[in-house]
Every structure is written in structure tokens, then in C-alpha cells.
Amino acid sequence: MLMKSKIQLAALGLLMLAFGACQSHAEYCTVKGTIQGVHNGTELHLLDAWNHFNVIAATTVENGSFELCSRISAPTHAYLYTKNPKDVYTHPWDGGQLKDFILEPGTISVQVNAEEESDMFTGAAGTPLNDSYRKILTADSDDEKEALWEEAIRDESTNLLALLYAEQQSGSPSLALQTLDRLSPEKARNQKRFISTLRKRIARKMKAEERESQEEQSPEDSTIVPQYYIDMEYPDVDGKLISLSSVVDNPANRYVLLDFWATWCGPCMKSIPTLKEVYDRYHDKGLEIYSVSQDSKTKEWKSYVEENGMTWINVLAERGKVYKDYSIEYIPTMFLIDCKTGEILVRDSLPDLESILSDLLP
């Protein structure tokens, strides 16, 4: 028994040594630095922005400093956060963000001043991509930033920043697509999944702009139903903001049922058992439900969702822009969205979901 314990301790020691010396391996990244405005013992998380903000490393602040180590298969866009109490990260602006930078092999130096909001946008240093990205972030003018972006994208050693630049071009889909096309084949191959997701977002943005243009040309027609889903973001029962795009882009989902309803709506109430049945039957096959309630009494809405076992995504949004976007004249109204294309396949008040889903998700 004693010999077995010694062997186990020795194996554990080797494992700890391997992780402690991880920066010596080419595929490992070490992120280290100092931090102001955060108490000792605060837990820090490193999130992979190009992989659904998954937590890929964690540590605690000790004596005003920290160090994280992570093994990666390819460089990625990372965010450093203080730990969210519920371990929920929806996007970079949900509170607790400290820095963003490029996670790549080597030692990355990060200096944090959590008391200064502008410090979030100063990047990191110590590796080629981060040194280039930091220069861009701290440039004195927009013209200088654009020149530095162009320089970085042209340089093979920093060409991956083209993906970061394209991601930021939410207001110019065509420029984002042109920039994506400038990625070297190797770098594009390494980020194939995220690029596919980004291209879908851009395509949906272009479709939305096309629809808005059509509405401007024909303002008298206010009942145009979109061919592709239009994004929205509202709080769920825990107060967490959840965007429809994050649900559609989730690789686990093949179809999303967008459901407009309210607790005071009789036909809506009658549809709940059917929704529960199809969710139980098809969720594991790739169905998610995103229910948008227009209730005005938040407490009663939360209680109803919990008491009726509505375990899918439920958000609260009083009547407004989203109802105009989807030309909602009455509830319930449901839309079935194809996650691969963003296309709306079905629009109906009470569709025959079992028949439709049995064909799509056999």
C-alpha cells in the first residue's frame, strides 16, 4: 500500500511538473502579468472567443499578479475575465472583461488596470501577433489604425489579424468578406469552423440590409415577412442576455423554433404541452426553442416558465422593434429557422411541429 501511494505521488509530481513547465513546449501559451484594482484571490478565466467563449484556462490573482497556461492547436482570439458568479459568458460586454488579445505560442505579457475602462483596449505584448495588435489598438488616429491593419494583413507573420479585422466589420459586410478572402490558406484552414460561422453571420447581415432597403422603397407594405431570421438579444429568466444568433450559431443546433407568446394568451397556453413534447423528442437531435414573451409582469412570467417545465430558452421582450421585424400581428406566432443557412423555413401560428420535425430530424 505504501509503495502504491509513493508511485501515485510520483506520477502526480511529474504531471504537475509537466504543467508547470508548459511554456517550454511550442504548442503552449503562457499568459502572465500584473493586475490593479482586483483583490487577491479573485479567479480569472481565459475565454476562447473563436470557440463560443469556452473557458480554456483559469487562475487566481496572487500579490497583484497572475499566470495562466493553455495548450492550443492554433492561435485564437482570447478574452481575460474575472470569473462570472454563474460561470456564464455571453459576449465580451457582460461585465468582468479585463483584456482581449491573441492567444498564440510563447509568453504573453498582460498589464491590467481594472479601474480604468480604457485599459481594456490596450492589448498585450511579447509575441508577434500581440505586438502588432497592440500597435493597432493604441494608434493615435483612425487613419493610422487602418494603415497598421493593412500592414499586418499584408505580412504573412501577422496575416491572421485579417480574421480579427473581418470580425469587427459589422457595419460593412462586403469589406468583411473581402478581408476574409485575404487570409492565407493555412490560417483559414486552422480556423475553418469559426470562419464558416462568421460567413453565415455576414450573409445574414447582407440579407437584413437588403430587406431594409426593400422596406424603404415600399414603406406602405409593413407586413413583409423576412426570408432570413433577424437577430435579437433579450434577458432570460436569470437576467442573462441571450442573442438569437448565439443560439443559431451553436453547432449543436440544426433548427431553432422561434416562438412569440405570452402567459395571458389562451392559444399560447394550449401550445405549451406540444412544445414540451417536441423539445423532449427532438432536442438531442438538434432542435432548440427560443421563446419570446411579451409579458409585462416579469415575476409572473418567470413563475409560469418554471412551473410549466419550459426548460428551453425563454426571454422577455415587450412589444417593439422585434415584432415589427417579424411582422407579428398576433400570438402565438412561430418561425422555424435553419441554422445552417439562417433561412426561415416555416411561419405559422400553430404549425404541425411533429410532422415537420419528423421529416427534418428523423
GUPA-445066 format. One record per atom (N, C-alpha, C): x, z, y. Coordinates in steps of 0.1 Angstrom, whole numbers, padded with zeros to 4 digits, always signed. Atoms other than C-alpha are relative to their C-alpha. Layout:
REM GUPA-445066
XZY/...
REM end
This chain:
REM GUPA-445066
+0008+0000-0012/+0000+0000+0000/+0009+0000+0012/-0009-0001-0012/+0028+0009+0024/+0007-0013+0002/-0007+0013-0001/+0047-0024+0016/-0010-0010+0006/+0009+0010-0005/+0015-0044+0022/-0003+0002+0015/+0002-0002-0014/+0010-0027+0056/+0012-0005+0008/-0012+0005-0007/+0046-0035+0066/+0000-0015+0001/+0000+0015+0000/+0041-0071+0057/-0011-0005+0010/+0010+0004-0009/+0009-0073+0077/+0004+0003+0014/-0006-0002-0013/+0026-0057+0107/+0010-0010+0004/-0011+0010-0002/+0055-0081+0104/-0007-0013+0004/+0007+0012-0003/+0031-0110+0103/-0006+0000+0014/+0007-0001-0013/+0012-0097+0133/+0011-0001+0011/-0011+0001-0010/+0045-0093+0152/+0005-0014+0002/-0004+0014-0001/+0055-0129+0145/-0010-0007+0008/+0011+0007-0007/+0021-0141+0157/+0001+0004+0015/+0000-0004-0014/+0024-0121+0189/+0012-0006+0007/-0013+0006-0006/+0060-0134+0195/-0003-0014+0002/+0002+0014-0002/+0048-0169+0190/-0008-0003+0013/+0009+0002-0012/+0021-0165+0217/+0008+0005+0012/-0008-0005-0011/+0045-0145+0239/+0010-0011+0005/-0010+0010-0004/+0070-0174+0239/-0006-0014+0001/+0007+0013+0001/+0044-0201+0241/+0005-0010+0010/-0004+0009-0010/+0058-0216+0272/+0012-0009-0004/-0011+0008+0005/+0088-0229+0252/-0004-0012-0007/+0005+0012+0007/+0066-0254+0234/-0006-0010+0010/+0004+0010-0009/+0059-0287+0250/-0015-0001+0003/+0014+0001-0002/+0022-0286+0245/-0007+0012+0007/+0005-0012-0006/+0018-0252+0260/+0001+0000+0016/+0000-0002-0014/+0009-0243+0296/+0001+0015+0003/+0000-0014-0005/+0018-0211+0314/-0004+0000+0014/+0005-0001-0014/-0001-0202+0345/+0003+0015+0004/-0003-0014-0004/+0013-0172+0364/+0001+0000+0015/-0001-0001-0015/+0013-0159+0399/-0004+0014+0005/+0004-0013-0006/+0003-0131+0423/-0014-0002+0005/+0014+0001-0005/-0032-0122+0435/-0003+0012+0009/+0004-0010-0009/-0045-0104+0465/-0015+0001+0001/+0015-0001-0002/-0080-0090+0471/-0007+0002-0013/+0006-0002+0013/-0087-0084+0434/+0006+0013-0007/-0005-0013+0005/-0085-0050+0417/+0008-0002-0013/-0007+0000+0013/-0061-0043+0389/-0010+0003-0011/+0009-0001+0011/-0078-0046+0355/-0011-0011+0000/+0011+0010+0000/-0101-0074+0367/+0004-0011-0010/-0002+0010+0010/-0105-0100+0340/-0001-0014+0006/+0000+0014-0005/-0096-0136+0348/-0002-0010-0011/+0002+0011+0010/-0108-0167+0330/+0005-0013+0005/-0004+0014-0003/-0093-0202+0329/-0010-0009-0007/+0010+0008+0005/-0120-0228+0326/+0004-0015+0000/-0003+0014+0002/-0117-0264+0314/-0012-0008+0006/+0010+0007-0007/-0137-0284+0340/-0004-0014-0007/+0003+0012+0007/-0135-0316+0319/-0005+0001-0014/+0006-0003+0013/-0149-0299+0289/-0011+0010+0001/+0012-0008-0002/-0181-0283+0301/+0003+0014+0004/-0005-0013-0005/-0162-0254+0318/+0001+0010-0011/-0003-0009+0010/-0153-0239+0285/+0011+0010+0004/-0011-0010-0003/-0132-0207+0288/+0011-0003-0010/-0011+0003+0009/-0098-0216+0273/+0012+0010+0000/-0010-0010+0000/-0077-0186+0283/-0005+0012+0008/+0004-0012-0007/-0082-0150+0296/+0011+0010+0001/-0010-0011-0002/-0061-0122+0310/-0006+0010+0010/+0004-0010-0010/-0063-0092+0333/+0011+0001+0011/-0010-0002-0011/-0047-0085+0367/+0007+0013-0002/-0008-0012+0001/-0019-0061+0365/+0010+0001+0011/-0009-0001-0011/+0000-0048+0395/+0000-0012+0010/+0001+0011-0009/-0012-0077+0416/+0005-0013-0005/-0005+0013+0006/-0001-0104+0392/-0007-0003-0013/+0007+0004+0012/-0013-0123+0362/+0008-0011-0007/-0006+0011+0007/-0002-0147+0335/-0009-0004-0011/+0008+0005+0010/-0022-0169+0312/+0008-0011-0008/-0006+0010+0008/-0011-0192+0284/-0011-0008-0008/+0009+0008+0007/-0030-0221+0269/+0006-0012-0006/-0005+0012+0007/-0023-0249+0244/-0010-0011+0002/+0009+0011-0002/-0038-0282+0253/+0005-0013-0007/-0003+0013+0006/-0040-0317+0238/+0003-0011+0010/-0002+0010-0012/-0040-0335+0272/-0002+0008+0012/+0002-0007-0013/-0038-0324+0308/-0015+0000+0004/+0014-0001-0004/-0071-0313+0323/-0002+0007+0013/+0003-0006-0013/-0088-0301+0355/-0004+0014-0003/+0003-0014+0003/-0089-0263+0354/-0004+0008+0012/+0004-0010-0010/-0105-0235+0374/+0004+0014-0004/-0003-0014+0002/-0093-0199+0377/-0012+0008+0006/+0011-0008-0005/-0122-0175+0380/+0002+0015-0003/+0002-0013+0005/-0129-0138+0380/-0011+0000-0010/+0010+0000+0011/-0150-0130+0349/-0014+0002+0006/+0014-0002-0003/-0187-0135+0354/-0006+0010-0009/+0005-0011+0008/-0206-0104+0342/-0008-0005-0013/+0008+0005+0011/-0228-0126+0319/+0008-0011-0007/-0007+0010+0007/-0200-0149+0308/-0006-0014+0002/+0007+0012-0003/-0219-0178+0324/+0007-0008+0011/-0007+0008-0010/-0202-0206+0343/-0008-0014+0001/+0008+0012-0001/-0225-0234+0355/+0008-0011+0007/-0007+0009-0008/-0203-0251+0381/+0010+0008+0009/-0010-0008-0007/-0174-0242+0404/-0005+0008+0012/+0004-0007-0012/-0196-0227+0431/-0009+0012-0004/+0009-0011+0004/-0213-0199+0411/+0005+0014+0003/-0006-0012-0003/-0192-0172+0425/+0012+0004-0009/-0012-0004+0008/-0158-0159+0414/+0011-0010-0001/-0011+0010+0001/-0138-0191+0418/+0012+0005+0009/-0012-0003-0007/-0102-0185+0429/+0008-0012+0003/-0008+0012-0002/-0084-0218+0425/-0004-0011-0010/+0000+0011+0010/-0085-0252+0409/+0013-0007+0000/-0013+0006+0002/-0055-0271+0396/+0000-0008-0012/-0001+0008+0012/-0043-0294+0369/+0008+0008-0011/-0007-0007+0011/-0035-0277+0336/+0008-0010-0008/-0009+0009+0007/-0005-0295+0321/+0012+0008-0005/-0011-0008+0006/+0025-0285+0300/+0011+0004+0011/-0009-0005-0010/+0050-0264+0319/-0004+0014+0005/+0004-0013-0007/+0049-0233+0341/-0006-0003+0014/+0007+0003-0012/+0023-0235+0368/-0001+0013+0009/-0001-0011-0009/+0027-0212+0398/-0013+0000+0009/+0013-0001-0007/-0006-0200+0414/+0001+0013+0009/+0001-0011-0009/-0007-0177+0445/-0014+0001+0005/+0014-0002-0004/-0041-0163+0452/-0002+0011+0010/+0005-0010-0010/-0056-0146+0482/-0015-0001+0000/+0014+0000+0002/-0092-0138+0472/-0008+0004+0012/+0007-0004-0013/-0100-0125+0507/-0002-0012+0009/+0000+0012-0008/-0095-0160+0522/-0007-0011-0007/+0007+0011+0007/-0121-0186+0512/+0007-0013+0000/-0008+0012-0001/-0099-0214+0524/+0011-0001-0010/-0011+0000+0010/-0073-0203+0499/-0004-0007-0013/+0004+0006+0012/-0094-0217+0471/+0004-0015-0001/-0002+0014+0000/-0085-0252+0482/+0015-0003+0003/-0014+0002-0003/-0047-0249+0483/+0008-0004-0013/-0007+0005+0013/-0039-0258+0446/+0010+0009-0005/-0011-0008+0007/-0009-0247+0426/+0012-0009+0001/-0013+0007-0001/+0027-0258+0422/+0008+0002-0013/-0009-0002+0012/+0055-0262+0396/+0000-0010-0010/+0000+0012+0009/+0045-0293+0377/-0003-0012+0008/+0002+0012-0007/+0043-0329+0387/-0014-0003+0006/+0013+0003-0005/+0006-0333+0389/-0005+0010+0010/+0004-0010-0010/+0001-0300+0407/+0007-0001+0013/-0007+0002-0012/+0028-0306+0432/-0006-0011+0008/+0006+0011-0007/+0012-0339+0441/-0014+0003+0005/+0014-0004-0004/-0024-0325+0441/+0001+0010+0012/-0001-0010-0011/-0013-0296+0463/+0003-0007+0014/-0003+0007-0013/+0002-0320+0489/-0013-0007+0005/+0013+0006-0005/-0032-0338+0490/-0009+0010+0006/+0010-0010-0005/-0052-0306+0494/+0004+0006+0013/-0005-0006-0013/-0030-0293+0522/+0004-0009+0011/-0003+0010-0010/-0026-0325+0541/-0008+0003+0013/+0005-0003-0013/-0033-0323+0578/-0012-0008+0005/+0011+0008-0004/-0058-0351+0581/-0006-0007-0012/+0006+0007+0010/-0083-0371+0561/+0008-0013-0003/-0008+0013+0002/-0062-0403+0566/+0012+0003-0008/-0012-0004+0008/-0031-0385+0553/-0004+0003-0014/+0005-0003+0014/-0051-0373+0523/-0002-0013-0008/+0003+0013+0006/-0063-0408+0515/+0013-0007-0004/-0013+0006+0003/-0027-0421+0517/+0007+0007-0011/-0006-0007+0011/-0015-0394+0494/-0007-0002-0013/+0008+0004+0012/-0043-0401+0469/+0005-0013-0005/-0004+0013+0004/-0033-0437+0469/+0014+0000-0006/-0014-0001+0005/+0004-0429+0464/+0000+0007-0014/+0001-0007+0013/-0005-0405+0435/-0005-0009-0011/+0006+0009+0010/-0027-0430+0417/+0008-0012-0003/-0009+0011+0003/-0002-0458+0420/+0012+0005-0009/-0012-0005+0007/+0026-0436+0405/-0004+0004-0014/+0003-0002+0014/+0025-0436+0367/+0000+0015-0004/-0002-0015+0004/+0036-0399+0365/-0011+0008+0005/+0011-0008-0006/+0006-0388+0386/-0013-0008+0000/+0012+0008+0001/-0019-0415+0377/-0013+0007-0004/+0012-0007+0005/-0042-0390+0360/-0008+0005+0012/+0008-0005-0011/-0052-0378+0395/-0011-0010+0004/+0011+0009-0003/-0073-0410+0397/-0013+0005-0006/+0012-0005+0006/-0098-0393+0374/-0006+0011+0009/+0005-0010-0009/-0100-0363+0397/-0005-0006+0013/+0005+0007-0012/-0104-0386+0427/-0014-0006-0002/+0013+0007+0003/-0132-0406+0410/-0011+0011-0001/+0010-0011+0002/-0149-0373+0401/-0006+0005+0014/+0003-0006-0013/-0150-0363+0438/-0008-0011+0008/+0007+0010-0008/-0166-0396+0450/-0015-0001-0003/+0015+0000+0003/-0202-0386+0446/-0008-0008+0010/+0007+0008-0010/-0211-0404+0478/+0003-0015-0001/-0004+0014+0001/-0195-0437+0467/+0002-0004-0015/-0001+0003+0014/-0203-0447+0431/+0009-0012-0003/-0008+0012+0002/-0187-0481+0434/+0015+0003+0001/-0014-0004-0001/-0154-0466+0446/+0004+0009-0012/-0004-0009+0011/-0155-0440+0418/+0002-0009-0012/-0002+0009+0011/-0159-0468+0392/+0013-0008+0001/-0013+0007-0002/-0130-0488+0408/+0012+0009-0003/-0011-0010+0002/-0108-0457+0407/+0002+0003-0015/-0001-0003+0015/-0116-0450+0370/+0007-0012-0007/-0007+0012+0006/-0105-0486+0362/+0015+0000+0002/-0014+0000-0003/-0071-0478+0377/+0007+0010-0009/-0007-0009+0010/-0064-0451+0350/+0008-0008-0010/-0008+0007+0010/-0036-0461+0327/-0008+0001-0014/+0007+0000+0013/-0049-0469+0291/+0002+0013-0008/-0003-0012+0008/-0031-0439+0276/-0008+0012+0006/+0007-0012-0006/-0046-0414+0301/-0015-0002-0002/+0014+0002+0002/-0080-0430+0298/-0004+0004-0014/+0003-0003+0014/-0078-0426+0260/-0001+0015-0002/-0001-0015+0002/-0069-0389+0263/-0012+0007+0006/+0012-0006-0007/-0099-0382+0285/-0013-0008-0003/+0011+0009+0003/-0123-0406+0268/-0014+0006+0001/+0013-0006+0000/-0152-0382+0264/-0005+0003+0014/+0004-0004-0014/-0152-0369+0300/-0002-0013+0008/+0002+0012-0008/-0148-0404+0314/-0013-0006-0004/+0013+0005+0005/-0178-0415+0293/-0011+0008+0008/+0010-0008-0007/-0198-0386+0308/-0001-0003+0015/-0001+0003-0014/-0186-0394+0343/-0006-0014+0003/+0006+0013-0002/-0195-0431+0340/-0015+0000-0001/+0014-0001+0001/-0230-0421+0329/-0006+0006+0013/+0005-0006-0013/-0234-0399+0360/+0000-0010+0011/-0001+0010-0011/-0222-0427+0383/-0011-0010-0002/+0011+0010+0002/-0246-0452+0367/-0013+0006+0004/+0013-0006-0004/-0275-0428+0372/-0001+0002+0016/+0000+0000-0014/-0264-0423+0408/-0003-0013+0007/+0002+0013-0005/-0264-0460+0414/-0015-0004-0002/+0014+0003+0003/-0299-0463+0398/-0009+0008+0010/+0008-0008-0010/-0312-0435+0421/+0001-0006+0014/-0001+0006-0013/-0298-0452+0451/-0008-0013+0001/+0008+0013+0001/-0314-0485+0440/-0015+0004+0002/+0014-0004-0001/-0347-0467+0437/-0004+0005+0014/+0002-0005-0014/-0344-0450+0471/-0001-0012+0009/+0000+0012-0008/-0337-0484+0486/-0014-0008-0002/+0013+0006+0002/-0369-0498+0470/-0011+0007+0007/+0010-0008-0006/-0389-0470+0483/+0000-0002+0015/-0001+0002-0014/-0376-0475+0518/-0006-0014+0004/+0005+0013-0003/-0386-0512+0516/-0015+0000-0002/+0015+0000+0003/-0421-0503+0502/-0005+0015+0002/+0004-0014-0002/-0429-0469+0518/-0015+0003-0003/+0015-0002+0003/-0467-0474+0512/-0002+0004-0015/+0002-0003+0015/-0461-0471+0474/+0007+0013-0003/-0006-0013+0002/-0455-0434+0468/-0001+0004-0015/+0002-0004+0013/-0463-0435+0431/+0010-0007-0010/-0010+0007+0008/-0432-0453+0418/+0006+0011-0010/-0006-0009+0010/-0421-0436+0385/+0014-0004-0003/-0014+0005+0002/-0383-0436+0381/+0002-0004-0014/-0004+0005+0013/-0368-0455+0352/+0010+0009-0006/-0011-0009+0005/-0339-0431+0350/-0002+0014+0006/+0003-0014-0005/-0340-0393+0354/+0007+0002+0013/-0006-0004-0012/-0333-0378+0388/+0004+0014-0001/-0006-0013+0002/-0311-0347+0389/-0008+0011+0008/+0006-0011-0008/-0324-0313+0400/+0008+0013-0005/-0007-0013+0003/-0310-0277+0399/-0008+0012+0005/+0008-0011-0003/-0331-0246+0398/+0004+0013-0008/-0003-0012+0007/-0328-0209+0387/-0008+0002-0012/+0007-0003+0012/-0337-0199+0352/-0005+0015+0001/+0006-0014+0000/-0353-0165+0342/+0011+0010+0003/-0011-0009-0004/-0319-0148+0347/+0006-0002+0013/-0005+0003-0013/-0314-0163+0381/+0012-0010+0000/-0011+0009+0001/-0287-0187+0368/-0005-0014+0004/+0004+0014-0003/-0288-0222+0384/+0004-0009-0011/-0003+0010+0010/-0291-0249+0358/-0005-0013+0004/+0004+0013-0004/-0290-0285+0366/-0005-0008-0012/+0004+0008+0011/-0308-0311+0346/+0011-0009-0005/-0011+0008+0004/-0277-0332+0345/+0009+0007-0010/-0009-0008+0010/-0257-0304+0327/-0007+0000-0013/+0007+0000+0013/-0284-0305+0300/+0001-0014-0006/+0000+0014+0005/-0285-0343+0297/+0014-0003-0005/-0014+0003+0003/-0246-0344+0296/+0005+0008-0011/-0004-0008+0011/-0244-0318+0269/+0001-0008-0013/-0001+0009+0012/-0230-0337+0238/-0009+0005-0011/+0009-0005+0011/-0252-0315+0216/-0014-0006+0001/+0013+0005-0002/-0283-0331+0231/-0001-0015-0001/+0003+0014+0000/-0297-0365+0223/-0012-0004+0008/+0012+0002-0009/-0330-0362+0241/-0004+0013+0007/+0004-0012-0008/-0343-0339+0268/-0015-0003+0004/+0014+0001-0004/-0380-0333+0273/-0001+0008+0013/+0002-0006-0013/-0386-0326+0310/-0015+0003+0002/+0014-0004+0000/-0418-0306+0313/-0004+0007+0013/+0005-0006-0012/-0437-0298+0345/-0012+0007-0003/+0011-0009+0004/-0461-0269+0342/-0002+0012+0009/+0002-0012-0007/-0474-0236+0355/-0008+0009-0009/+0007-0010+0008/-0488-0204+0340/-0015+0000+0003/+0014+0000-0004/-0521-0209+0359/-0007-0013-0004/+0005+0013+0004/-0526-0244+0344/-0005+0001-0015/+0005-0001+0013/-0550-0243+0314/+0005-0010-0010/-0006+0010+0010/-0539-0276+0297/+0015+0003-0003/-0014-0004+0002/-0503-0264+0302/+0001+0011-0011/+0000-0011+0010/-0510-0232+0283/-0003-0005-0014/+0004+0005+0013/-0526-0252+0255/+0012-0008-0007/-0011+0008+0005/-0494-0273+0252/+0011+0008-0005/-0011-0008+0003/-0471-0244+0247/+0002+0001-0016/-0002+0000+0014/-0477-0240+0209/+0007-0013-0006/-0006+0013+0005/-0469-0277+0204/+0015-0001+0004/-0014+0000-0005/-0437-0274+0225/+0008+0009-0009/-0008-0009+0009/-0426-0244+0203/+0002-0007-0013/-0001+0007+0013/-0433-0264+0171/+0011-0011+0000/-0010+0011-0001/-0413-0295+0182/+0014+0006+0003/-0013-0006-0003/-0385-0273+0196/+0006+0006-0013/-0005-0006+0013/-0382-0254+0163/+0005-0010-0010/-0003+0011+0010/-0382-0286+0143/+0011-0009+0004/-0009+0011-0004/-0360-0309+0164/+0012+0005+0009/-0011-0004-0009/-0337-0287+0185/+0014-0002-0007/-0012+0002+0007/-0310-0287+0158/+0004-0014-0002/-0003+0015+0002/-0313-0325+0156/+0004-0006+0013/-0004+0005-0013/-0306-0329+0193/-0010+0000+0011/+0010+0000-0010/-0337-0321+0213/+0002+0013+0009/+0000-0012-0009/-0336-0298+0244/-0012-0002+0009/+0011+0000-0009/-0365-0289+0266/+0004+0007+0013/-0002-0006-0014/-0362-0283+0304/-0013+0001+0007/+0013-0002-0005/-0394-0268+0316/+0001+0005+0015/+0000-0003-0014/-0400-0267+0354/-0014+0005+0004/+0012-0007-0004/-0426-0242+0365/-0002+0000+0015/+0003+0000-0014/-0443-0244+0399/-0007+0013+0004/+0006-0013-0003/-0454-0207+0398/+0006+0006+0012/-0004-0007-0012/-0452-0187+0430/+0003+0015-0003/-0003-0014+0003/-0451-0153+0413/+0010+0001-0011/-0011+0000+0009/-0417-0150+0397/-0001+0009-0011/+0001-0010+0010/-0423-0118+0378/-0009-0004-0011/+0010+0004+0010/-0454-0131+0361/+0005-0012-0008/-0005+0012+0007/-0437-0164+0352/+0011+0005-0010/-0010-0004+0010/-0407-0146+0336/-0007+0007-0012/+0006-0007+0011/-0430-0123+0316/-0007-0010-0009/+0007+0010+0009/-0451-0153+0303/+0010-0007-0009/-0010+0008+0008/-0419-0172+0292/+0005+0009-0011/-0006-0009+0010/-0406-0141+0274/-0011+0003-0011/+0010-0004+0009/-0439-0130+0258/-0005-0011-0009/+0005+0011+0008/-0447-0165+0245/+0012-0007-0007/-0011+0005+0008/-0413-0171+0229/+0005-0014+0004/-0004+0013-0005/-0404-0201+0251/+0016+0001+0002/-0014-0002+0001/-0367-0200+0241/+0009-0011+0005/-0008+0011-0006/-0357-0233+0257/+0003+0003+0014/-0004-0002-0015/-0345-0238+0293/-0013+0000+0008/+0011-0001-0009/-0371-0226+0318/+0005+0003+0014/-0005-0002-0014/-0365-0229+0356/-0013+0000+0009/+0011-0002-0009/-0387-0222+0386/+0002-0008+0012/-0002+0009-0012/-0393-0247+0414/-0014-0002+0006/+0013+0002-0007/-0423-0246+0438/-0001-0015+0003/+0002+0015-0003/-0438-0280+0446/+0009-0004+0012/-0009+0005-0011/-0414-0300+0468/+0005-0014-0004/-0006+0013+0001/-0390-0329+0466/+0000-0005-0015/-0001+0004+0014/-0387-0329+0428/-0013-0006-0005/+0013+0005+0004/-0424-0335+0424/-0002-0014+0006/+0001+0013-0006/-0422-0364+0448/+0009-0010-0007/-0010+0009+0007/-0391-0378+0430/-0006-0006-0013/+0006+0004+0013/-0411-0379+0397/-0014-0005+0002/+0014+0004-0002/-0444-0389+0413/-0010+0008-0008/+0009-0009+0007/-0461-0358+0399/-0013+0002+0008/+0013-0001-0006/-0498-0359+0407/-0008+0012-0006/+0007-0011+0007/-0510-0333+0382/+0010+0005-0011/-0008-0006+0011/-0496-0310+0355/-0010+0004-0011/-0014+0003+0004/-0487-0309+0327/+0003-0015+0001/-0005+0014+0001/-0466-0340+0330/+0014+0001-0007/-0012-0001+0007/-0438-0346+0306/+0008-0014+0000/-0009+0011+0001/-0408-0370+0305/+0010+0002-0011/-0010+0000+0011/-0386-0378+0275/+0012-0008+0005/-0012+0006-0005/-0351-0386+0286/+0010-0003-0011/-0010+0004+0009/-0325-0405+0265/+0014+0005+0006/-0012-0006-0006/-0293-0385+0271/+0012-0010+0000/-0010+0010+0000/-0271-0415+0262/+0000-0009+0012/+0002+0009-0011/-0285-0437+0290/-0005+0006+0012/+0007-0006-0012/-0304-0413+0313/-0013-0006+0002/+0013+0007-0002/-0334-0436+0308/-0012+0009-0004/+0012-0007+0003/-0369-0421+0308/-0008-0009-0010/+0006+0008+0011/-0385-0433+0275/-0015+0002+0000/+0014-0003+0001/-0419-0416+0278/-0004+0008+0012/+0007-0008-0011/-0441-0403+0307/-0014+0001-0004/+0014-0002+0004/-0474-0387+0298/-0003+0014+0003/+0005-0014-0003/-0495-0356+0304/+0002+0008-0013/-0002-0007+0013/-0497-0346+0267/+0003-0010-0011/-0004+0010+0010/-0477-0371+0246/-0001+0005-0014/-0001-0004+0015/-0478-0371+0208/+0014+0002-0003/-0015-0003+0002/-0444-0355+0206/+0004-0001-0015/-0004+0000+0014/-0444-0351+0168/+0002-0015-0004/-0001+0014+0004/-0450-0389+0163/+0013-0006+0007/-0011+0006-0007/-0424-0398+0189/+0013+0005-0005/-0013-0006+0004/-0397-0374+0179/+0003-0002-0015/-0003+0002+0015/-0401-0380+0141/+0007-0014-0001/-0006+0013+0001/-0391-0416+0148/+0015+0000+0006/-0013+0000-0007/-0362-0408+0172/+0010+0010-0007/-0008-0010+0006/-0349-0377+0153/-0004+0002-0014/+0005-0002+0014/-0357-0383+0116/+0007+0010-0008/
REM end
